[in-house]
Amino acid sequence: MSSKRRVAPGAVLAALAVAQGVLAAPGAAAEPDTADAAPARIHEIQGTTRLSPLEGDRVRVDAVVTATRTFGSSRGFWIQDPRPDDDPRTSEGLFVFTGRTTPALAQGDVVTVEGTVAEYYPGDPATTAAQSTTELVKAHWTVTARGARVPEALALGPGTVPDALTASPGGSIEHARLRPDEYALDFWEAHEGELVSVIDARLVSRSTDYNELYVTTKPQQNPSARGGTVYLGYDRPNTGILKIESLIPFSQRPFPKADTGDTLTGVTSGPVEYDSYGGYTLMASVLGEVKDNGLEREVTRAQLRGELAVATYNVENLSAVDGEEKFAALAEGVVSNLASPDILTLEEIQDDNGPKGAGDGVTSADETLRRFTEAIEAAGGPRYEWRQIDPQEGADGGQPGGNIRVGFLFNPERVRFVDREGGDATTPVAVERDRRGARLSVSPGRIDPQHPAWEDSRKPLVGEFVFKGRTVFVVANHFASKGGDQPVHGRFQPPARTSEQQRVQQATVVRDFVDDLLAVDRRANVVVAGDLNDFPFSPTLRELTRGGTLRSLMDTLPESERYSYVYEGNSQVLDHVLVSRGPRRVSYDVVHINAEFADQASDHDPQIVRFVPR
């Protein structure tokens, strides 16, 4: 049940009383509005939907300060009414926006605030999919008492937040009456601006580069094998995930570093705020301590003499201008954690001067790959060779100027690359027949690179390899990103996944190419690997695996191990390895060395498949 915490009558009187001799001068974030301000209660301002019924009105509110934000461009303070109504749909908390003005207020100050009711959207209100925050703007205030008792924070436990995310009416949920006992998004909106707390919460993500922590209030909801929370379906959202940011200036307390599975010990409490990145967020004025639970990086086994090992690794915008530390960390992962695979498909290899050289005509990645292979050799690995095709400048998306592409590393002591000239940025590879079966017209070669599906996106690269006399075709991929998709926690439900259409088209092109190979040799050894930017349950993967010609190896793992990336607290899958029916004795592993750790060489975990070619 969603209920409102009540304080004792004596505390209410203390909070609202004007303490003799404690009257303070007014404060202001802007010049006072000349319009008359009508008295209002916070629950009247918040209303029973996501949008305030008093939007645009000038109001006067008496309440208690519960927290302040004293840094950044969105400064202000939260107030809460210690006399809640009996309607669980109406929040008793509210944010007062002061812009870049730091409010000279403290928790426990009793204030009378005059301001204009507004709905703040992060972005263009006409187009953003983010939810709004109800707040007061153009505010000025008077402190009438200090040291009052603030309302008790709502303690969040496993049964506090509903399991269902939303009613998903098929459009905007802004005008729907809140049902906080039934839906998680409604629950959070009904507590917008109010104090909430968690105690001894498990972290389900690394501490991010944006000073965020993600915890779960539902420890038994889709737990991963290593302490996270696994995202297993569009209809199975992890409603226990909660983002935490800090209201404590970093000069007073640096933001903690943490790995997935660590514990945020003690009490963490503060008001609830919506953020377009991560959704509803606990803005902590009290932040617990991180307990290190000792998460370790995984190490996969070495391939046997008769096994071919093929790995895929998104190396996150690696270019020759990166420092030695990144090259060394990635190389250590290849040698020590992946046990030096025979073949690696690489994603996000940038050109030799990376994003610094936008528009300069440089697309070669030879220096980037030279440094990477030398770092691997220095870490004790083999002397890998590489194959790749330079893209046309600016045509493959990614970081502007970086010209990212996919490519291959291979160990020439274990596997032979079949070179056939003629492959370039625009020439499509074709399947040919010879006396031994299927072969490529060019190797390496790009798959239908001028097809509209690859507009502003990486083109897949196929290479022909020979291992112990057996031919193996490896397709390296990096499909279009999810940029532009609506967030799971946004105001439009169900969220539109507009980027999905392009990835489904890309999957069709790759699948058609694989069909061409298998039409010539139905027993061909084919590996399709890389960052497909989509989930195992997505239409993209359904298209690739249609009819069973290719099988997704991620589906062979227990649900608790199906992830290679962590986003907004969800351990999820973007990277995949698929194989045809040719490979035998298949052994597959996702090697968790990056995504769960604050200290990471890439934001993706690599994967590896070992098999005996037919």
C-alpha positions as CSV (number, residue, x, y, z in Angstrom):
1,M,0.0,0.0,0.0
2,S,1.1,3.5,-0.7
3,S,0.5,5.5,2.5
4,K,1.6,8.8,3.8
5,R,3.9,9.1,6.8
6,R,2.4,11.2,9.6
7,V,4.1,13.1,12.3
8,A,2.9,13.6,15.8
9,P,0.5,16.5,16.4
10,G,3.1,18.2,18.6
11,A,5.6,18.1,15.8
12,V,3.1,19.7,13.4
13,L,2.5,22.5,15.8
14,A,6.2,23.0,16.3
15,A,6.7,23.1,12.5
16,L,4.0,25.6,11.9
17,A,4.5,27.8,14.9
18,V,6.3,31.1,14.5
19,A,9.2,30.9,16.9
20,Q,9.4,34.1,19.0
21,G,12.5,36.1,18.1
22,V,13.4,33.8,15.1
23,L,11.7,35.7,12.3
24,A,14.1,36.1,9.4
25,A,14.4,38.4,6.4
26,P,12.8,37.5,3.1
27,G,14.8,35.7,0.5
28,A,14.2,35.7,-3.3
29,A,15.3,33.9,-6.4
30,A,13.7,36.5,-8.6
31,E,11.8,39.8,-8.3
32,P,8.5,39.1,-6.7
33,D,5.5,38.9,-9.0
34,T,3.0,41.7,-8.5
35,A,0.0,39.3,-8.9
36,D,-1.9,38.3,-5.8
37,A,-0.7,35.0,-4.4
38,A,-3.6,32.7,-3.3
39,P,-3.0,30.5,-0.3
40,A,-2.6,26.8,-1.2
41,R,-1.5,23.5,0.2
42,I,1.2,21.5,-1.5
43,H,-1.2,18.6,-2.2
44,E,-3.5,21.0,-3.9
45,I,-0.6,22.1,-6.1
46,Q,0.5,18.6,-6.9
47,G,-3.0,17.3,-7.6
48,T,-4.0,13.7,-8.6
49,T,-2.3,13.6,-12.0
50,R,1.2,14.4,-13.2
51,L,0.3,17.9,-14.1
52,S,-0.6,20.5,-11.5
53,P,-4.2,21.8,-11.6
54,L,-2.8,25.2,-10.6
55,E,-0.1,25.5,-13.3
56,G,0.5,29.1,-14.0
57,D,-1.1,30.3,-10.8
58,R,0.6,32.5,-8.2
59,V,0.4,30.8,-4.9
60,R,1.5,31.1,-1.3
61,V,2.6,28.0,0.7
62,D,3.5,27.4,4.3
63,A,5.8,24.4,4.7
64,V,9.0,23.0,6.1
65,V,12.3,22.9,4.3
66,T,13.5,19.3,3.9
67,A,16.6,19.7,1.7
68,T,18.5,22.2,-0.4
69,R,20.5,22.1,-3.6
70,T,23.3,24.6,-3.3
71,F,25.4,23.9,-6.4
72,G,24.9,23.5,-10.1
73,S,22.6,25.4,-12.4
74,S,19.3,24.1,-10.9
75,R,19.6,25.3,-7.3
76,G,16.7,25.5,-4.9
77,F,15.1,23.8,-2.0
78,W,12.4,21.2,-1.3
79,I,9.5,21.9,1.1
80,Q,7.0,19.5,2.5
81,D,3.7,19.9,4.3
82,P,3.8,18.1,7.7
83,R,0.0,17.9,7.6
84,P,-0.8,15.4,4.8
85,D,-4.2,14.9,3.4
86,D,-5.8,11.5,3.2
87,D,-5.4,11.0,-0.5
88,P,-2.4,8.7,-1.4
89,R,-2.3,10.2,-4.9
90,T,-1.3,13.7,-3.9
91,S,2.3,14.4,-3.0
92,E,3.1,16.6,0.0
93,G,6.5,17.7,-1.3
94,L,7.5,20.4,-3.8
95,F,10.7,21.8,-5.3
96,V,11.3,25.6,-5.3
97,F,13.6,26.6,-8.1
98,T,16.0,29.4,-7.5
99,G,18.2,29.1,-10.6
100,R,21.8,29.9,-9.9
101,T,20.9,31.7,-6.6
102,T,21.9,29.6,-3.6
103,P,19.1,29.7,-1.0
104,A,20.3,30.6,2.5
105,L,18.1,27.9,4.0
106,A,18.5,24.8,6.1
107,Q,16.6,21.7,6.8
108,G,14.0,22.4,9.4
109,D,13.4,26.0,8.4
110,V,9.6,26.9,8.3
111,V,8.9,29.1,5.4
112,T,6.2,31.0,3.7
113,V,6.9,30.8,-0.1
114,E,5.2,32.8,-2.8
115,G,5.8,31.5,-6.4
116,T,4.3,30.6,-9.7
117,V,3.4,26.9,-10.3
118,A,5.2,25.5,-13.3
119,E,5.9,22.2,-14.9
120,Y,9.6,21.8,-15.8
121,Y,10.5,19.6,-18.7
122,P,14.2,18.7,-19.4
123,G,14.0,19.7,-23.1
124,D,11.4,21.0,-25.4
125,P,8.0,20.4,-23.7
126,A,6.4,19.8,-27.1
127,T,8.7,17.0,-28.1
128,T,10.5,15.5,-25.0
129,A,9.4,12.1,-23.8
130,A,10.6,12.9,-20.3
131,Q,8.2,13.5,-17.5
132,S,7.8,17.0,-15.9
133,T,8.6,18.1,-12.4
134,T,6.0,20.3,-10.6
135,E,7.8,23.2,-9.0
136,L,7.5,26.8,-7.9
137,V,9.4,29.5,-9.9
138,K,9.9,33.2,-9.6
139,A,9.7,32.6,-5.9
140,H,10.4,34.6,-2.8
141,W,10.1,33.4,0.7
142,T,10.2,34.3,4.4
143,V,11.6,32.2,7.2
144,T,9.1,32.1,10.1
145,A,10.9,29.5,12.3
146,R,14.0,27.4,12.5
147,G,14.8,24.0,13.8
148,A,11.4,22.4,13.2
149,R,11.0,18.7,13.0
150,V,10.7,17.6,9.4
151,P,8.3,14.9,8.2
152,E,9.6,11.3,8.5
153,A,11.1,9.9,5.3
154,L,9.1,7.1,3.7
155,A,11.2,3.9,4.1
156,L,11.4,1.9,0.9
157,G,11.3,-1.8,1.2
158,P,10.8,-4.8,-1.1
159,G,7.0,-4.4,-1.0
160,T,6.8,-0.6,-1.1
161,V,7.0,0.1,-4.8
162,P,4.5,-1.8,-7.0
163,D,5.8,-4.5,-9.4
164,A,3.9,-3.2,-12.4
165,L,5.5,-0.1,-14.1
166,T,2.5,1.6,-15.6
167,A,-1.0,1.0,-17.1
168,S,0.5,1.7,-20.6
169,P,-2.6,3.3,-22.1
170,G,-1.0,3.9,-25.5
171,G,0.0,7.6,-25.3
172,S,0.8,10.2,-22.7
173,I,0.1,9.2,-19.1
174,E,0.2,12.8,-17.9
175,H,-3.5,13.3,-17.5
176,A,-4.3,9.9,-16.1
177,R,-5.4,9.7,-12.5
178,L,-2.5,8.4,-10.4
179,R,-2.8,4.8,-9.1
180,P,0.2,4.6,-6.7
181,D,-0.9,1.3,-5.2
182,E,-0.8,-0.4,-8.6
183,Y,1.9,1.2,-10.7
184,A,5.5,2.1,-10.0
185,L,5.6,5.3,-12.1
186,D,2.4,6.5,-10.4
187,F,3.9,5.6,-7.0
188,W,6.9,7.8,-7.6
189,E,4.9,10.7,-9.0
190,A,2.6,10.5,-5.9
191,H,5.8,11.0,-3.8
192,E,7.5,13.6,-6.0
193,G,9.4,16.1,-3.8
194,E,8.8,14.0,-0.6
195,L,11.5,12.5,1.6
196,V,12.2,8.8,1.1
197,S,14.9,6.6,2.4
198,V,16.7,3.2,1.8
199,I,18.7,1.2,4.3
200,D,21.5,-1.1,3.5
201,A,20.6,-1.2,-0.2
202,R,22.4,-3.3,-2.8
203,L,24.1,-1.5,-5.6
204,V,23.0,-2.8,-9.1
205,S,25.5,-0.7,-11.1
206,R,28.9,0.8,-10.9
207,S,29.1,4.4,-9.7
208,T,28.7,6.2,-13.0
209,D,30.9,8.9,-14.6
210,Y,28.0,11.4,-13.7
211,N,28.2,10.7,-10.0
212,E,25.2,8.4,-9.8
213,L,24.5,5.3,-7.8
214,Y,21.8,2.8,-8.6
215,V,20.3,0.6,-5.9
216,T,17.5,-1.9,-5.8
217,T,14.6,-1.8,-3.3
218,K,13.6,-5.3,-4.5
219,P,16.6,-7.6,-3.9
220,Q,14.8,-10.6,-5.3
221,Q,13.7,-9.0,-8.5
222,N,15.6,-10.6,-11.4
223,P,19.0,-10.7,-9.6
224,S,22.1,-11.4,-11.6
225,A,24.7,-13.9,-10.6
226,R,27.0,-11.1,-9.6
227,G,24.8,-8.7,-7.6
228,G,23.0,-6.7,-10.4
229,T,19.5,-6.8,-11.7
230,V,18.9,-8.4,-15.1
231,Y,16.6,-6.9,-17.7
232,L,14.7,-9.8,-19.2
233,G,11.9,-8.4,-21.3
234,Y,9.9,-5.3,-22.3
235,D,7.1,-6.6,-20.1
236,R,9.4,-7.3,-17.2
237,P,10.7,-3.9,-16.0
238,N,12.8,-3.8,-12.9
239,T,10.7,-1.4,-10.8
240,G,12.9,-1.9,-7.8
241,I,15.8,0.1,-9.3
242,L,16.3,3.6,-7.9
243,K,18.9,6.2,-8.8
244,I,20.7,8.1,-6.1
245,E,22.5,11.4,-6.5
246,S,24.1,13.5,-3.7
247,L,23.1,17.0,-2.5
248,I,26.3,17.1,-0.4
249,P,28.9,19.3,-2.0
250,F,31.7,17.2,-3.3
251,S,34.2,19.5,-1.6
252,Q,32.7,18.3,1.7
253,R,32.3,14.7,0.7
254,P,33.6,13.2,-2.6
255,F,31.1,11.0,-4.3
256,P,31.8,7.4,-3.6
257,K,33.2,4.9,-6.1
258,A,31.5,1.6,-6.2
259,D,31.1,-1.7,-8.1
260,T,27.9,-3.7,-8.8
261,G,27.0,-5.8,-5.8
262,D,28.5,-3.4,-3.3
263,T,26.2,-2.3,-0.4
264,L,25.2,1.3,0.4
265,T,25.1,0.8,4.1
266,G,23.1,2.6,6.7
267,V,20.4,5.2,5.9
268,T,20.3,7.2,2.7
269,S,17.5,9.7,2.5
270,G,16.3,12.8,0.6
271,P,13.6,14.1,-1.7
272,V,12.4,12.4,-4.9
273,E,13.1,14.1,-8.2
274,Y,12.5,13.0,-11.8
275,D,15.5,12.9,-14.1
276,S,15.4,12.3,-17.8
277,Y,18.4,10.0,-17.3
278,G,17.5,7.2,-14.9
279,G,14.0,8.3,-14.0
280,Y,12.9,9.0,-10.4
281,T,15.9,9.8,-8.3
282,L,16.6,10.0,-4.5
283,M,18.5,13.3,-4.0
284,A,20.4,12.3,-1.0
285,S,21.0,14.9,1.8
286,V,22.0,11.9,3.9
287,L,24.2,9.4,2.0
288,G,25.3,6.0,3.4
289,E,28.7,4.5,3.1
290,V,29.7,2.1,0.4
291,K,30.8,-1.4,1.5
292,D,33.0,-3.2,-0.9
293,N,31.7,-6.7,-1.5
294,G,34.8,-7.8,-3.4
295,L,33.5,-8.3,-6.9
296,E,36.2,-9.8,-9.0
297,R,36.8,-9.8,-12.8
298,E,36.2,-13.0,-14.5
299,V,38.7,-15.2,-16.3
300,T,37.7,-17.6,-19.0
301,R,39.4,-20.8,-19.8
302,A,41.9,-21.2,-22.6
303,Q,40.8,-22.9,-25.8
304,L,41.9,-26.5,-26.4
305,R,44.3,-27.3,-29.2
306,G,41.5,-28.4,-31.5
307,E,39.1,-25.5,-30.6
308,L,38.8,-22.2,-32.4
309,A,38.2,-19.3,-30.0
310,V,36.4,-16.3,-31.4
311,A,35.8,-13.3,-29.2
312,T,33.9,-10.0,-29.6
313,Y,34.9,-6.8,-27.8
314,N,33.6,-3.3,-28.0
315,V,36.7,-1.3,-27.0
316,E,34.8,2.1,-26.6
317,N,36.2,4.6,-29.0
318,L,39.7,3.4,-29.0
319,S,42.1,5.6,-31.0
320,A,45.8,6.2,-31.3
321,V,45.5,9.4,-29.2
322,D,44.4,7.5,-26.2
323,G,46.8,7.1,-23.3
324,E,48.9,4.1,-22.5
325,E,46.7,3.1,-19.6
326,K,43.7,2.4,-21.8
327,F,45.7,0.3,-24.3
328,A,47.3,-1.6,-21.4
329,A,44.0,-2.3,-19.7
330,L,42.3,-3.5,-22.9
331,A,45.3,-5.6,-23.7
332,E,45.3,-7.2,-20.2
333,G,41.7,-8.1,-20.7
334,V,42.5,-9.8,-24.0
335,V,45.4,-11.8,-22.6
336,S,44.5,-12.6,-19.0
337,N,40.7,-12.6,-19.0
338,L,40.0,-13.8,-22.5
339,A,42.9,-16.2,-22.7
340,S,44.2,-14.8,-26.0
341,P,41.4,-15.8,-28.5
342,D,42.4,-16.9,-32.0
343,I,40.1,-14.2,-33.6
344,L,38.7,-11.0,-32.1
345,T,36.0,-8.9,-33.7
346,L,36.5,-5.4,-32.5
347,E,33.9,-2.6,-32.3
348,E,34.5,1.1,-31.9
349,I,38.0,1.2,-33.4
350,Q,38.6,4.9,-34.3
351,D,40.9,6.4,-36.8
352,D,44.4,7.4,-35.9
353,N,43.6,10.9,-34.6
354,G,40.2,10.1,-33.1
355,P,37.6,12.9,-32.6
356,K,40.3,15.6,-32.7
357,G,40.5,15.3,-36.5
358,A,37.0,15.9,-37.6
359,G,36.8,16.7,-41.3
360,D,40.5,16.4,-41.9
361,G,40.3,13.4,-44.3
362,V,42.0,10.9,-41.9
363,T,40.2,7.6,-41.8
364,S,43.1,5.1,-41.4
365,A,43.2,3.1,-38.1
366,D,46.6,1.5,-38.7
367,E,48.3,3.4,-35.9
368,T,45.4,2.6,-33.5
369,L,45.6,-1.1,-34.3
370,R,49.4,-1.1,-34.2
371,R,49.4,0.3,-30.7
372,F,46.7,-2.1,-29.6
373,T,48.5,-5.2,-30.9
374,E,51.8,-4.1,-29.5
375,A,50.1,-3.6,-26.1
376,I,48.7,-7.1,-26.3
377,E,52.1,-8.5,-27.1
378,A,53.6,-6.6,-24.2
379,A,51.0,-8.1,-21.9
380,G,52.2,-11.6,-22.9
381,G,49.8,-12.3,-25.7
382,P,50.4,-13.3,-29.3
383,R,51.6,-11.0,-32.0
384,Y,48.2,-10.4,-33.6
385,E,47.6,-9.2,-37.1
386,W,44.6,-7.2,-38.2
387,R,42.3,-6.7,-41.0
388,Q,39.7,-3.9,-41.5
389,I,38.4,-1.5,-44.1
390,D,38.6,2.3,-43.7
391,P,35.2,3.9,-43.8
392,Q,34.3,7.0,-45.8
393,E,34.8,10.0,-43.6
394,G,31.8,10.8,-41.4
395,A,29.6,8.1,-43.0
396,D,29.5,5.6,-40.2
397,G,28.1,7.5,-37.2
398,G,29.6,7.4,-33.8
399,Q,31.7,10.1,-32.1
400,P,32.1,13.0,-34.6
401,G,35.5,12.8,-36.2
402,G,36.3,9.3,-34.8
403,N,35.3,7.3,-37.9
404,I,34.6,4.2,-35.9
405,R,34.6,0.9,-37.6
406,V,34.6,-2.9,-36.9
407,G,37.7,-5.0,-37.5
408,F,39.5,-8.3,-36.9
409,L,42.5,-9.3,-34.9
410,F,43.8,-12.8,-35.4
411,N,46.7,-14.9,-34.2
412,P,48.6,-16.1,-37.3
413,E,50.2,-18.9,-35.3
414,R,46.7,-20.5,-34.9
415,V,44.6,-19.3,-37.8
416,R,45.1,-18.1,-41.4
417,F,43.3,-15.2,-42.9
418,V,42.3,-15.6,-46.5
419,D,43.1,-12.3,-48.2
420,R,41.2,-11.5,-51.4
421,E,41.8,-8.0,-52.8
422,G,39.1,-5.6,-53.8
423,G,37.3,-4.9,-50.6
424,D,36.8,-1.2,-49.8
425,A,34.3,1.2,-48.2
426,T,31.7,0.9,-50.9
427,T,32.2,-2.5,-52.6
428,P,29.9,-5.2,-51.5
429,V,31.2,-8.7,-50.7
430,A,29.5,-11.6,-52.6
431,V,29.3,-15.3,-51.9
432,E,31.0,-17.5,-54.6
433,R,31.2,-21.2,-55.1
434,D,34.3,-23.2,-55.6
435,R,35.1,-26.9,-55.4
436,R,35.4,-26.8,-51.6
437,G,32.2,-24.9,-51.1
438,A,31.5,-21.3,-50.3
439,R,34.0,-18.5,-50.5
440,L,34.0,-14.7,-50.4
441,S,34.6,-12.5,-53.5
442,V,36.7,-10.2,-51.4
443,S,38.1,-10.7,-47.9
444,P,37.8,-8.8,-45.8
445,G,34.6,-7.4,-47.3
446,R,31.7,-5.2,-46.3
447,I,28.2,-6.6,-46.5
448,D,26.0,-4.4,-48.9
449,P,27.6,-1.2,-47.6
450,Q,25.4,1.1,-49.7
451,H,22.2,-0.4,-48.5
452,P,20.0,2.3,-46.8
453,A,20.0,0.2,-43.6
454,W,23.6,1.3,-43.0
455,E,23.0,5.1,-43.3
456,D,25.1,6.9,-40.6
457,S,25.9,3.5,-39.1
458,R,28.8,1.0,-39.1
459,K,28.9,-1.5,-41.9
460,P,29.4,-5.2,-41.1
461,L,32.7,-6.7,-42.1
462,V,33.1,-10.4,-43.1
463,G,36.3,-12.3,-43.1
464,E,37.3,-15.7,-44.4
465,F,39.5,-17.7,-42.0
466,V,41.1,-21.2,-42.1
467,F,41.6,-23.2,-39.0
468,K,43.1,-26.7,-39.2
469,G,42.0,-26.9,-42.8
470,R,38.4,-25.8,-42.1
471,T,37.0,-22.6,-43.5
472,V,35.2,-20.3,-41.0
473,F,33.3,-17.1,-41.9
474,V,33.2,-14.4,-39.2
475,V,30.9,-11.4,-39.5
476,A,31.8,-8.4,-37.3
477,N,28.9,-6.1,-36.5
478,H,28.1,-2.8,-34.8
479,F,24.4,-2.0,-35.4
480,A,22.8,1.4,-35.1
481,S,22.5,2.8,-31.6
482,K,19.3,3.3,-29.5
483,G,19.6,7.0,-29.7
484,G,16.2,8.7,-30.0
485,D,14.2,5.9,-28.3
486,Q,11.8,7.1,-25.6
487,P,12.8,6.1,-22.0
488,V,11.1,3.3,-20.1
489,H,10.3,5.8,-17.3
490,G,9.0,8.6,-19.6
491,R,5.5,10.1,-20.1
492,F,4.7,8.1,-23.2
493,Q,3.7,4.6,-22.5
494,P,4.6,2.2,-23.9
495,P,7.8,4.0,-25.0
496,A,8.4,4.3,-28.7
497,R,11.6,2.4,-29.9
498,T,12.1,4.4,-33.1
499,S,15.7,3.3,-33.6
500,E,14.6,-0.4,-33.7
501,Q,13.4,-0.2,-37.3
502,Q,16.9,0.5,-38.6
503,R,18.4,-2.4,-36.6
504,V,15.7,-4.8,-37.9
505,Q,16.6,-3.7,-41.5
506,Q,20.3,-4.3,-40.7
507,A,19.5,-7.7,-39.2
508,T,17.7,-8.6,-42.5
509,V,20.7,-7.6,-44.6
510,V,23.1,-9.7,-42.5
511,R,20.7,-12.6,-42.3
512,D,20.3,-12.5,-46.2
513,F,24.1,-12.7,-46.5
514,V,24.3,-15.7,-44.2
515,D,21.5,-17.3,-46.2
516,D,23.6,-16.8,-49.3
517,L,26.5,-18.6,-47.6
518,L,24.4,-21.5,-46.4
519,A,22.7,-21.8,-49.8
520,V,26.1,-22.7,-51.2
521,D,27.2,-24.8,-48.2
522,R,24.5,-25.6,-45.7
523,R,27.2,-26.9,-43.3
524,A,29.3,-23.7,-43.4
525,N,30.9,-22.5,-40.2
526,V,29.5,-19.0,-39.6
527,V,29.9,-16.7,-36.6
528,V,28.0,-13.5,-36.4
529,A,29.3,-11.4,-33.6
530,G,29.4,-7.9,-32.2
531,D,27.5,-5.0,-30.6
532,L,24.0,-5.4,-32.1
533,N,22.7,-2.6,-29.7
534,D,19.6,-4.7,-29.0
535,F,18.2,-7.2,-26.6
536,P,17.8,-11.0,-26.9
537,F,14.0,-10.5,-26.9
538,S,14.0,-7.8,-29.5
539,P,12.7,-7.9,-33.1
540,T,16.3,-7.5,-34.2
541,L,17.3,-10.8,-32.7
542,R,14.1,-12.5,-33.8
543,E,15.0,-11.5,-37.4
544,L,18.6,-12.8,-37.1
545,T,17.5,-16.2,-35.6
546,R,14.4,-16.6,-37.8
547,G,14.0,-20.2,-38.8
548,G,16.8,-21.4,-36.6
549,T,19.5,-20.9,-39.3
550,L,21.5,-18.9,-36.7
551,R,21.2,-19.5,-33.0
552,S,21.9,-16.9,-30.3
553,L,24.3,-18.2,-27.7
554,M,23.1,-15.7,-25.1
555,D,19.9,-17.7,-25.0
556,T,21.9,-20.7,-23.8
557,L,22.9,-19.0,-20.5
558,P,20.8,-19.0,-17.3
559,E,18.8,-15.8,-17.1
560,S,20.9,-14.6,-14.2
561,E,24.0,-14.5,-16.6
562,R,22.4,-12.8,-19.6
563,Y,24.1,-9.4,-19.7
564,S,27.2,-7.7,-21.1
565,Y,26.3,-4.0,-20.3
566,V,24.8,-2.1,-17.5
567,Y,22.5,0.9,-18.1
568,E,20.4,2.8,-15.6
569,G,20.9,0.0,-13.2
570,N,19.8,-2.7,-15.6
571,S,22.2,-5.5,-16.4
572,Q,21.3,-6.1,-20.0
573,V,22.5,-7.4,-23.4
574,L,23.7,-5.4,-26.3
575,D,26.5,-7.7,-27.5
576,H,25.9,-11.0,-29.1
577,V,27.4,-14.1,-30.6
578,L,25.4,-16.2,-33.0
579,V,26.5,-19.3,-34.9
580,S,25.2,-21.5,-37.7
581,R,24.7,-25.2,-37.4
582,G,28.2,-25.9,-38.7
583,P,30.2,-25.4,-35.5
584,R,30.4,-28.4,-33.1
585,R,31.1,-28.7,-29.4
586,V,30.2,-25.1,-28.8
587,S,31.3,-23.5,-25.5
588,Y,30.3,-19.9,-24.8
589,D,31.1,-17.4,-22.1
590,V,30.4,-13.7,-21.3
591,V,33.5,-12.5,-19.5
592,H,32.5,-9.9,-17.0
593,I,35.5,-7.5,-16.6
594,N,34.2,-4.0,-17.3
595,A,30.5,-3.2,-17.2
596,E,30.1,-3.8,-13.4
597,F,33.2,-1.9,-12.3
598,A,33.9,1.7,-11.6
599,D,37.3,1.2,-13.0
600,Q,36.8,-0.1,-16.5
601,A,38.7,-0.2,-19.8
602,S,35.4,-0.2,-21.8
603,D,31.7,0.0,-20.9
604,H,31.1,-3.4,-22.5
605,D,32.0,-6.9,-21.4
606,P,33.6,-9.1,-24.1
607,Q,32.2,-12.5,-25.1
608,I,33.9,-15.6,-26.4
609,V,32.8,-18.8,-28.2
610,R,35.0,-21.9,-28.6
611,F,34.1,-24.6,-31.1
612,V,35.3,-27.3,-33.4
613,P,34.7,-26.3,-37.1
614,R,32.9,-28.9,-39.2
